[in-house]
Amino acid sequence: MASAADQLASSINLAKFSKATDLKKRLWFTLGALIVFRMLSYVPLPGIDPTALGLLAQQTQGGVLDFFNNFTGGALSRMSIVAMGVMPYITASIVVQLATSLSPQLNAIKKEGESGRKRLNQYTRYGTVLLTCVQGFFLVQGLEAAGAAKGLSPVVEPGLAFTLTAVVSLVGGTMFLMWIGEQITSRGIGNGISLIIMAGIVARLPVTLVQLFESGRSGSIDPLRLIFVIFGVILLVLFICFMERAQRRILIQYPKRQTARGVQAERSHLPLKLNTAGVIPPIFASSLLLLPLTITQFAGQSAGDNWWGDLISNLNIWLRHGSPIYMSLYAAGIIFFSFFYTAVVFNPEETADNLKRYGGFVPGIRPGKNTELYFDYVLTRITVIGAAYLTIICLVPEWAFSAMSIPFLMGGTSLLIVVNVTMDTVTQIQSHLLAHQYGDLIKKAKLKGGRAR
């Protein structure tokens, strides 16, 4: 079966693309928005000394901040106004969706349709402001404490004025990124928040590849290991593409109807993706782990030589990126959010009711409650496979790179996000091109019909 990229390449030529003015506008808007994001990642917070910050970043390499920095495209290491990225927004979305599932009042708001969705989005924005304030405060305090501990002060004038200014700037940067993501979703191509995360990861890719090949050239990494890593990444990309397109198709049959060819029974398929949740579980799990890890790391830098400082230091060691406890918590988070988000996206009861309303049924299954139980049965089993696939993709590459002592920052999570978002974007481009072609056919048919009269 041809992939989305192959179908897109076969259906595009320059003449058709030149006529798709709406698609070109959307592509240019998306590209311009991502360029604005990359430019903002180089705008430092007011009161930051870039030279001292660079020296401090070299001395504090490793740990969770490098992982966070990978998602922001280096904005965190430069302490730009978008250093927090869109992670507070993602964390707020997790909290609101969890609250919607647990609270009857919020669940009732969700069922109100478009107005309910807008209210929940507004709650998510409020939560984003609150989380950015908390994370930004700890980030600024940790920056001052780390500078004092290392003898390098990246802050020109530490104090309350700098803290307030920096927190307000971080909140403004995160809210602006959230607005850019929403604009890309509505006026551009693809999911805006996912594209912003992917742009940050891809922006770090050239630096990562240069470091990797330089290590191979200098001899610090065995050339055979380097070849093995490249070959493994290619296989990993192919495996991700295969699993993301895997589906479980459930046959749906409708009552017999009288047609021009006689009485015929209509049949269709209900496609259930093997990975219904997409890239959401790894992003949710990593964003939840980043909040306590960032706080403990900065608290450890400001703690003294007492039992509290020892406890914080031990927590930082136990929960550091790549440690067994961190990997276990990360795997548990991925599995949990795979089932949780699948339940949010696909509702077996609602799907069974819609089929019953339109006369559709699964052959051999009674409509109504039995169909709902059958959908839940199938969805649970394919979600087990999807959760296992996500866990393997996100954890095995990082474990392999750690075991081989290869500093390859673009691990399985980053690779999954890049491949998945690219496939979704290509699919949306193909959908716009097909809609444009159908529009041209309808116009031609109307013109021919008008001439025939």
C-alpha positions in Angstrom: 0.0 0.0 0.0 1.4 3.4 -1.0 2.4 5.7 1.8 0.9 9.2 2.2 4.2 10.7 0.8 4.1 8.5 -2.3 0.4 9.3 -3.0 1.2 13.0 -2.5 4.2 12.8 -4.9 2.1 11.0 -7.5 -0.8 13.5 -7.4 1.2 16.7 -7.5 2.6 18.5 -10.4 3.7 22.1 -10.7 0.7 23.2 -12.7 -1.8 21.9 -10.1 0.3 23.2 -7.2 0.5 26.7 -8.8 -3.3 26.9 -8.9 -3.7 25.9 -5.3 -3.5 29.4 -4.0 -5.2 28.7 -0.7 -2.7 25.9 0.1 0.3 28.1 -0.8 -1.0 30.8 1.5 -1.4 28.2 4.3 2.1 26.9 3.7 3.7 30.4 3.7 1.8 31.3 6.8 3.0 28.2 8.6 6.6 28.8 7.5 6.5 32.4 8.6 5.1 31.5 12.0 7.8 29.0 12.6 10.5 31.5 11.5 9.1 34.0 14.1 9.3 31.2 16.7 13.0 30.6 15.8 13.8 34.3 15.9 12.2 34.7 19.4 14.4 31.8 20.7 17.4 34.2 20.2 15.9 37.1 22.1 17.4 36.9 25.6 15.6 37.9 28.8 16.3 41.4 30.0 19.2 41.5 32.5 21.1 38.4 31.2 24.8 38.4 30.5 25.2 36.1 27.4 28.9 35.4 28.0 28.5 34.3 31.6 25.4 32.3 30.7 27.3 30.4 28.0 30.1 29.5 30.5 27.6 28.4 33.0 25.8 26.2 30.5 29.1 24.5 29.6 29.7 23.7 33.3 26.1 22.4 34.0 25.7 20.2 31.0 23.7 17.0 31.3 20.5 16.2 33.2 16.9 17.1 32.6 17.6 20.6 31.4 19.4 19.3 28.3 16.3 17.2 27.6 14.1 20.2 28.1 16.4 22.3 26.0 16.0 19.9 23.1 12.3 20.5 22.9 12.7 24.3 22.9 15.3 24.3 20.2 18.1 25.7 22.4 15.9 28.5 23.8 16.5 27.4 27.4 20.3 27.4 27.1 20.1 30.9 25.8 17.5 32.0 28.4 15.4 33.6 25.7 11.9 34.9 26.3 10.5 31.6 25.0 12.7 29.5 27.2 9.7 27.7 28.7 8.4 26.7 25.2 4.9 25.3 25.0 5.4 22.7 27.8 3.3 24.7 30.3 0.5 24.7 27.8 0.7 21.0 27.3 0.8 20.4 31.1 -2.2 22.6 31.5 -4.0 20.6 28.8 -3.3 17.4 30.7 -4.7 18.8 33.9 -7.9 20.1 32.2 -8.5 16.8 30.3 -8.0 14.8 33.5 -10.3 17.1 35.4 -12.9 16.8 32.6 -12.9 13.0 33.0 -13.2 13.2 36.8 -15.5 16.2 37.3 -19.2 15.9 36.3 -19.4 19.7 36.0 -16.5 20.0 33.6 -17.8 16.9 31.7 -21.2 18.7 31.3 -19.4 21.7 29.9 -17.5 19.5 27.4 -20.9 18.2 26.1 -22.1 21.7 25.4 -20.4 21.6 22.0 -18.5 24.6 20.6 -19.3 26.9 23.5 -18.1 24.2 26.0 -14.9 23.7 24.0 -14.2 27.4 24.1 -14.7 27.5 27.9 -12.3 24.6 28.4 -9.8 26.2 26.2 -10.0 29.3 28.3 -9.4 27.3 31.5 -6.4 25.8 29.8 -5.0 29.2 29.1 -5.5 30.3 32.7 -3.7 27.1 33.8 -0.9 27.9 31.3 -0.3 31.3 32.9 -0.3 29.8 36.4 2.2 27.0 35.5 4.4 29.4 33.5 4.6 31.7 36.5 5.5 28.8 38.9 8.1 27.2 36.5 9.5 30.6 35.5 10.0 31.6 39.1 11.9 28.4 39.9 13.9 28.8 36.7 15.0 32.3 37.5 15.8 31.5 41.2 17.7 28.4 40.1 19.6 30.5 37.5 20.7 32.9 40.2 21.6 30.1 42.7 23.5 28.2 40.0 25.5 31.3 39.1 26.4 32.0 42.7 27.4 28.3 43.3 29.6 28.2 40.2 31.1 31.7 40.7 29.5 32.9 37.4 26.6 35.3 37.6 24.6 35.4 34.3 22.3 37.9 35.9 23.5 41.5 35.7 21.5 42.7 38.7 20.0 39.9 40.8 17.0 40.8 42.9 13.3 41.2 43.0 13.2 43.5 40.0 14.9 41.0 37.8 12.8 38.1 39.0 9.5 40.0 38.3 10.8 41.1 34.9 12.0 37.7 33.9 8.8 35.9 35.0 6.6 38.4 33.1 8.7 38.0 30.0 8.6 34.2 30.2 4.8 34.3 30.6 4.5 36.6 27.6 6.7 34.4 25.5 4.8 31.2 26.3 1.4 32.8 25.7 2.7 34.2 22.4 3.9 30.8 21.3 0.5 29.3 22.3 -1.2 32.0 20.2 1.1 31.2 17.3 0.3 27.5 17.6 -3.5 28.2 17.5 -3.1 30.5 14.5 -1.1 27.8 12.6 -3.8 25.2 13.4 -6.6 27.5 12.1 -4.8 29.4 9.2 -1.9 27.1 8.4 -1.2 23.5 7.8 -1.0 20.9 10.6 -1.3 21.1 14.4 0.4 24.3 15.5 1.7 23.1 18.9 3.1 19.9 17.5 4.8 21.9 14.7 6.4 24.2 17.2 7.8 21.3 19.2 9.0 19.7 16.0 10.7 22.9 14.8 12.6 23.1 18.1 13.8 19.5 17.7 14.8 19.9 14.1 16.6 23.1 14.8 18.9 21.1 17.2 19.4 18.3 14.7 22.3 19.9 12.7 24.3 20.6 15.9 23.7 17.0 17.1 24.8 15.5 13.8 27.9 17.6 13.7 28.8 16.6 17.3 28.2 12.9 16.4 30.3 12.9 13.3 33.0 14.9 15.0 33.2 12.3 17.7 33.6 9.6 15.1 36.3 11.6 13.3 38.3 12.2 16.4 38.1 8.6 17.5 36.1 9.1 20.7 33.4 6.9 19.2 34.1 3.7 17.4 33.3 4.1 13.6 31.4 0.7 13.7 29.2 2.1 16.5 28.6 5.2 14.4 27.5 3.1 11.4 25.3 1.0 13.7 23.6 4.2 15.1 22.9 5.6 11.6 21.5 2.2 10.4 19.5 1.8 13.6 17.9 5.3 13.2 16.9 4.5 9.6 15.3 1.3 10.7 13.6 3.1 13.6 12.1 5.7 11.2 10.8 2.9 8.9 9.3 1.1 11.9 7.6 4.2 13.1 6.1 4.9 9.6 4.8 1.3 9.5 3.3 1.3 12.9 1.7 4.7 12.5 -0.2 3.6 9.4 -1.3 0.3 10.9 -5.0 0.0 11.3 -7.6 -2.5 12.6 -10.6 -2.2 10.2 -14.0 -3.2 11.6 -16.5 -4.2 9.0 -19.7 -2.1 9.2 -22.8 -3.2 7.3 -26.0 -1.2 6.5 -29.4 -2.4 5.6 -30.2 -3.4 2.0 -31.3 -0.5 -0.2 -32.9 -0.2 -3.6 -30.4 1.1 -6.1 -30.2 1.3 -9.9 -28.4 -2.0 -9.9 -31.0 -3.7 -7.7 -31.1 -4.4 -4.0 -27.7 -4.1 -2.5 -26.2 -4.0 1.0 -23.9 -1.1 1.7 -20.6 -1.9 3.5 -17.9 0.2 4.9 -15.1 0.0 7.4 -14.4 1.7 10.8 -10.6 2.2 10.9 -9.0 2.1 14.3 -5.4 3.2 14.3 -3.0 1.0 16.3 -1.6 4.1 17.9 -4.8 6.2 18.3 -3.1 8.6 20.8 -0.3 9.6 18.4 2.6 11.6 20.0 0.5 12.8 22.9 1.5 10.2 25.5 5.3 10.8 25.2 4.8 14.6 25.3 2.4 14.4 28.2 4.6 12.0 30.2 7.8 14.1 29.6 6.1 17.4 30.4 4.8 16.0 33.7 8.3 14.6 34.6 10.0 17.9 33.7 8.1 20.0 36.2 9.2 18.1 39.4 12.7 17.4 38.0 13.3 21.1 37.2 12.2 22.1 40.6 14.4 19.5 42.4 17.4 20.3 40.2 17.2 24.0 41.0 16.4 23.4 44.6 19.5 21.2 44.9 21.7 24.0 43.6 20.4 26.4 46.3 20.3 23.8 49.2 22.9 23.8 51.8 25.0 21.0 53.4 22.2 19.5 55.5 19.8 16.6 55.3 17.5 18.6 53.0 20.3 19.3 50.6 21.4 15.6 50.6 17.8 14.5 50.0 17.4 16.9 47.0 20.8 15.8 45.6 19.8 12.1 45.9 16.5 12.8 44.2 18.3 14.5 41.3 20.6 11.5 40.9 17.7 9.0 41.1 15.5 10.9 38.8 18.1 12.1 36.3 17.4 11.6 32.6 18.3 8.1 31.6 18.3 6.6 35.2 16.3 3.4 35.8 13.8 5.2 38.0 13.3 7.9 35.5 12.9 5.4 32.7 10.3 3.4 34.7 8.3 6.5 35.5 8.5 7.6 31.9 7.3 4.2 30.7 4.4 4.2 33.2 3.4 7.7 32.1 3.4 6.7 28.4 1.3 3.6 29.0 -1.2 5.5 31.2 -1.6 8.4 28.8 -1.9 6.0 25.8 -5.1 4.5 27.4 -6.3 7.8 28.8 -6.0 9.8 25.6 -7.4 6.9 23.5 -10.5 7.0 25.8 -10.8 10.7 25.3 -10.4 10.5 21.5 -12.7 7.5 20.8 -15.9 6.9 22.7 -17.3 3.4 22.1 -20.7 4.3 23.5 -21.2 7.3 21.3 -19.9 5.4 18.2 -22.3 2.5 18.8 -25.2 4.9 19.3 -24.4 6.7 16.0 -24.3 3.4 14.1 -27.6 2.2 15.6 -29.2 5.6 14.7 -28.2 5.2 11.0 -29.0 1.5 10.8 -25.4 0.3 10.7 -24.2 -2.8 12.6 -21.2 -5.0 12.9 -21.9 -8.5 11.4 -22.5 -11.0 14.1 -22.8 -8.3 16.8 -26.2 -7.0 18.1 -26.5 -3.2 17.8 -26.4 -1.1 21.0 -24.7 -2.3 24.2 -23.1 -5.4 22.6 -21.6 -3.2 19.8 -20.2 -0.8 22.4 -18.6 -3.7 24.3 -17.2 -5.1 21.1 -15.6 -1.7 20.2 -14.2 -1.4 23.8 -12.8 -5.0 23.5 -11.0 -4.3 20.2 -9.8 -0.9 21.2 -8.3 -2.1 24.5 -6.3 -4.8 22.8 -4.9 -2.6 20.0 -4.1 0.1 22.6 -2.0 -2.4 24.5 0.1 -3.0 21.3 0.2 0.8 20.7 1.3 1.6 24.2 4.0 -1.1 24.0 5.2 0.3 20.7 5.4 3.9 22.1 7.3 2.6 25.1 9.8 0.7 23.0 10.3 3.6 20.6 10.9 6.2 23.4 13.0 4.1 25.8 15.0 1.5 23.9 17.0 4.1 21.7 17.9 6.1 24.8 19.0 3.0 26.7 21.1 1.9 23.7 22.8 5.3 23.3 23.5 5.4 27.1 24.9 1.9 27.0 27.2 2.7 24.1 28.1 6.1 25.7 27.0 8.0 22.6 25.8 11.6 23.2 23.0 11.5 20.7 20.4 14.0 21.9 17.7 13.2 19.4 16.3 10.1 21.1 13.3 8.0 20.4 10.8 10.6 21.7 12.2 13.3 19.5 12.3 11.0 16.5 8.7 9.9 17.1 7.5 13.4 17.2 9.4 14.5 14.1 8.2 11.5 12.0 4.6 11.6 13.3 4.1 15.3 12.8 5.7 15.1 9.3 3.3 12.4 8.3 0.3 14.2 9.6 1.4 17.4 7.9 1.9 15.6 4.6 -1.5 14.0 4.9 -3.2 17.4 5.5 -1.4 18.8 2.4 -2.7 15.9 0.4 -6.2 16.5 1.7 -6.0 20.2 0.6 -4.8 19.2 -2.9 -7.6 16.6 -3.3 -10.2 19.2 -2.2 -8.8 21.6 -4.7 -8.9 19.0 -7.5 -12.5 18.2 -6.6 -13.4 21.9 -6.6 -12.0 22.2 -10.1 -14.0 19.2 -11.3 -17.2 20.6 -9.8 -16.6 24.0 -11.6 -16.0 22.2 -14.9 -19.1 20.2 -14.5 -21.2 23.3 -13.8 -19.7 25.0 -16.8 -20.5 22.1 -19.1 -24.0 21.9 -17.7 -24.6 25.6 -18.3 -23.3 25.3 -21.9 -25.5 22.2 -22.6 -28.6 24.3 -21.7 
